[in-house]
């Protein structure tokens, strides 16, 4: 096989610490239901269930068949001492020379389920990897670089990377490392002999076998991402769906409608069954069935997805929003990306007549979608900060009691 998964020869503790015992009374206080775990994490019950199914939260069943988890495991996940679940990222970090970064981006252009950040400096890449825990790190070894080789070796031996995969392009022997006189080959490292085979290796990472089933009944009439279950978990994790209108998002749809001279502008969230509008300009309905969503195609790529005349496109001609009702004729959208690289939905504009965006209009839509993505990420950062402060306060209170 041209793509070789390097054999594992090191096992590490998932939590990285010793197991501590508790007396029965303490254990009873620390046992949570799935709903309680979800409230503590600030996510829905379904997201808590997905965390359990993915193995990020250890659980067991009571004699009555009810799922239970330990508060300590939930707190570890919140504080970051527990590893993130497999579905926690759709981000790729590329490490290559400036000249070769563009080539890598071109090769990966057809892998629509991910977002890509490129670095030519190994130190900057190392900081980004540690702070964002991407789905995969791709390191170019085809050009001689002591910095990139050192980065590869440090990543291979770093158990804190959790589910992050390492993909090395180049010298096969460089993917192995020496540590304490032994030669180690980690299962998180994949060696790819040819750059042309890289997209398949990346898709294999995104299509993790441990991901839960996609929550869409029947055979959908629209395409799905290879990591759709992971994307849906990210939508749920965002905490945005079915929330009240917010001025920061409403400003963006207003700007999109006015600057592009469009009667309708929407900020959408794509759930298993619905296209829900976090913000809407020029449209009264709060949501539509997902099967109506033109954004199903937008979230599968990372640029502008535009259809100049929906009636003439076989994918949309029979869509109820085109064939009847509002009689939409033009659509253009750009995905809204969370901090883990998942497309939650899109910022899009719609018209009742055929249109074509010029280059400036496309750049305007891209810029506004980037601002929407920043707002989404800001909310996620705020939530994580509140978790960290709550955990710090709890630890301080425990220390005061213990002292």
N, C-alpha and C positions, 0 to 999 in steps of 0.2 A: 504494500500500500504506500502511496506517495506521502500520505499524511500519517505520521507516527505519533501515537500517544506514549510518552515516556513513562516507564513503569514506576509505580510508587515504591519507595523503600524506607520512607519515614512516616510514622504516624504521630499526630500531635493532638493534644487535648482541645476539644472544641471551645471550652471556656477558659483554658489556659491557667487553671488554678486548682487547688486541692479541694476535694469534696468535704464539706463540713456537715456535721450531724446536728440535729435539733431534737428537742424533747417533743413528745406528742402534742402538748398544748400549743407550742410555737408552730408546729407543722399545720395544725388545724387553722390557725390564724393566717397562715401563708398560702392556703389552698384557694384558688380562684376558679370561678366558672368562666366559660368562654366570653360571656357578656361582660363580666367584671374585668377580665383581661383587656377586652376591647376598650372599655371606658378608661382604664388606666393608661392605655397606649394612645388614646384619643382617636381611635379608628372604629369602623363599624364592626358588627359581630362577624360579618362575612370575611372581612380582612383578617380578623383574628383567627378565623377558621383556616384561611389560606396560609397564615404564618405557621399554624400547627401542622397542616398537611405538608408544607414544604420542609418541615423539620427545624425551623428556626426557633420554635417553642416546643419544648419537650412536654408531652401530655400523657395521660392515661385515662381509662374509663372506669367509672364506678360500677358496682354490681348492677345498678339500674341502667347502665349504658350511657351515662352522662360524662362528657369530657371535662377534665380538670387539669389545671396547670399550677405551677408554683409561682408565687409572687416574686421570688428571687430571680427566676428566669425572665419574667416580664421586665423587672428592673434592669437586669443585665442587658436585655435587648434595647431598652430605652437609653441606657448610658453608653451603649456602644461596645461594652465588653463582650457581649455575645455577637457572633458573626452575623452579618446580614444574610437574609434568605436568598436563594438562587435567583429569584425574580426581582432583586432590588436594583438592578442596573441594566440599561441598554446603551451605556456609554463605552466607546472604544478610545483608548489612548494610544496614539502612534508615536513612536520614538525613532526618528530617522534624520538624516541630513536635510537641510532646507530644500536642496535640489530634488530629493527623492520623496519628500512629503506629498508633493503634488501628484506624483505617479501613484502613490499608495491611495490617495483619495479617489483618483480616477478608477483604479482597480476595484475599489469598494463601493463605487457609485451605485451599483445594482443591489446592494444589501440595504434594503429600505427600513429594516426594523431597528436600526441603531443610529446614534449620533456620534460624531467623530471629533476629537480634539487632537491636534498634532503638536509635537514638541521636537525641537532640534537640540535642546539643551537637556542633558540627562538629569541635572539637579532640579530644574523646573518640573520635569516630568515626574520625578520622584515625589515632589511635594504634592502635585495634582493627584497622583495615584493614592497617596496616603490620606488625602482629605476627601476624596470622592469615591474610592473603592469601585472602580469601573468593572464592567462585565469582563473585559479582556484588555491586556496590554500587549501591543504588537511592537516588537523590537527588531529593527533592521540590523543584521550582522553581515550583510553582503559587502558593505564597506568597512574597512578596518577602523574600529573605534574602541579604544580602551575604556572610555566612559560608558558606552552602551553595554559592553561586555560585563563591566563591573555592576551596572544596574541589573542586568539579567541575573547574574549570580546572586545578588542580594535579594531579589524578588523571589527566586526559587526557594531560598532558605527562610523566607519570612512567613510564618504561619498566620500572622495577623491579616493577611490578604483574604482569608476566607475563601469565597467562591470565585474570586477573580482569577481568570485564566491567563496564562502567559504563552504567547505565540512568538516563536523565534524564527526569523527568516535568515538563512545563511548556513554557516558552518555548524554541522550537526554536533560535533564534539564540544562546541561552545555552550550547548544547552545543558551539559552536565557540569557539576561543580564539585570541588574538593572541600571537605569539611572534616576536621579532626582525623585526617588520614583515610577517610572513606569517600567513596564516589557515590553521589546521590543523584537520582533522577526522579523528580517529583511528578505526580500525576496532574499537577496544575500546569505543566509545561507541555506545549505541543510544538513539534518541529515540522515545518512546512518546507519541502524541498524546492518548490517553485512558487514564485510570486502569483502566478495565474491561479494557483490552487488556494490562495488565501481566502477568497470569498466563501468557499465551502467550509473551511476551518472556522470562520467567524460564524457562519450559519449554524454550525454544530454547537458552538458555544451558546448562541441565543436560543436554540431549540433544545434546552436542557431536558433530559428525560425525567427529571424530578418535578417538573412544573405540573400544577393541578390542571384538571380538565377545564376547557373553555366553557363558560356558562352561557352558551347560545344554543337554543333548541333548534333541531332540524338542520337542514342544509341551507346556509345563508345565501342570499342572492348577491352578496357583495364579497370582495376579497378580504382575507384576514391575514394579519401579520403572523410570522412563524412563532413569535413570542406573545401572541394575543392574550393568553392567560396572565402573563406577567404584566402586560400593558394595562389590562383591566384592574389588576391589583393596584397598580400605580394610580389609576383614576380614583379608585376607592380610597387609597391612602392620602390623596390630595385633600380630602375633606371638603371639596368645593361643590359637589353635586347636591342640588336641592337646597342651596344656601340662598340667603337674601341678596338682592342686587347690591353692588358696591360701586361707589363713584369712580374708583380707579379703573375698573374694567369698563364702566359705561363711557368714560372719556375716550377710551381707545376705539370702541365701536362707533362712537359719534365722529371721531377724527377719520376713521376709515371710510365711513359713508360720505362725509363732506369732502375730504381731500381727493377721493377717487370719483366723486359725483355719482354715487350709487344710492338707490332708494333703500337698500337693505344691507346691514352689516351685523354680523353675529360673532359671538365668542362661544364656541360649542365645546361640550364635553361628550365624548362617545362612550356610552356605557354598554353593557351586553344587549340591552333591548331598546335603548333610547338614544336620540340625539337631543341632549338637554342644553338649553341656552343660558349660560352664566350671565351673559349680557346680550341684549338685542336692541337694534335700532331699526325702526321701520317695519317691525313684525310684531304681531300681538301674541301669537301662540307661544307658550313657554317651552315646548318640546315637540318632537315628531318621533314616529317609529324609527329605529335605527336603519331599517331598510330604505328609508327615504333619503338618507344622509349622503350628499355628495362628498362630505368630509371623510367617508370610509376610504376614499382613494387618497385624499390629502394626507392622512396620517401614515400612509405607507411610503412617503418620500419626505424629503427635507427642504424642498424649494417651493416655488409657486406651482400649484396645480390649478390649471385654468381650462375651462371649456367655453369656447366662444359662442357656440349655439347648441344648447342641450338637446334640442329636438333632433338634430342631425347626428347625435352621438348614440350609438346602439346601446351603450351602457345605461343611458338615462332617458331615452325617448319615452319609455313606458312608465317612468317614475310618476306617481300621483301628483307630485308637485310641479311636474312638467306637462303631463298630458291633461291635467285638469286643475281645479282649484286655483292656486295663485299663478299658474302658467309662467313659471320661471324659465328664462331663456339663457341667462349668462351666470356663470359661477367662477370665482377665483378664491383660493384659500391657501394659507400657509400654516403648517402645524405649530401648535403651542407645546413646548417641550419642558418637562420638569427637570429637576436637578440631577436625576438619574438617567436622563437621556430618553425617556419615554414620551411619545406623542399622546397627550391626554385628549386633544381635540384640535380645533383650529380657530384662527381668526379669518373670517371669510366675508366676501361681499357678493351680492346677488342683484341681478337686474331682470326686468320683465322683457327686455329686448336684447338681441345679440350684441356683443361688445367685444373689444379687444384691448387689452392693457398694453400701454407702451412701456418702455424700459423704466422710466421714472416712476410710473404708477406701480410697477412690480416691486421696485426698490422701496417705495413707501409702504406697501403692504408687508414686505419682509421686515422692515424696521418696526412697524406697529406690532407685528406678531412677536418680535423679539422682546418688546416692552411687555407684552402680555405674559410671555414666558418668565421674564424677570419678576413680575408680580406673583406668579405662581410659586417661584422658587423662594421669594421673600417670605411667603406664608409658611412654607415648609421649614425654612431656617428659624423663623420665629417659634414654631411649634417645638422644634428640637431644642432651642434655647430654653424654653419654658420647662421642658422635660429635665434638662440638665440642672436648672436652678432648683426644681422641685426635689430632684435626687440629692443635690448638695444640701438643701435644707433638712431633708430627712436624715442624712448622715450626721449633720451637725447636731440635730436634736438627739439622735441615738448616742452620740459621743458625750453630750452633756448629761444624759441620763446615766450612761455607763461610768462617767467620771465621778 
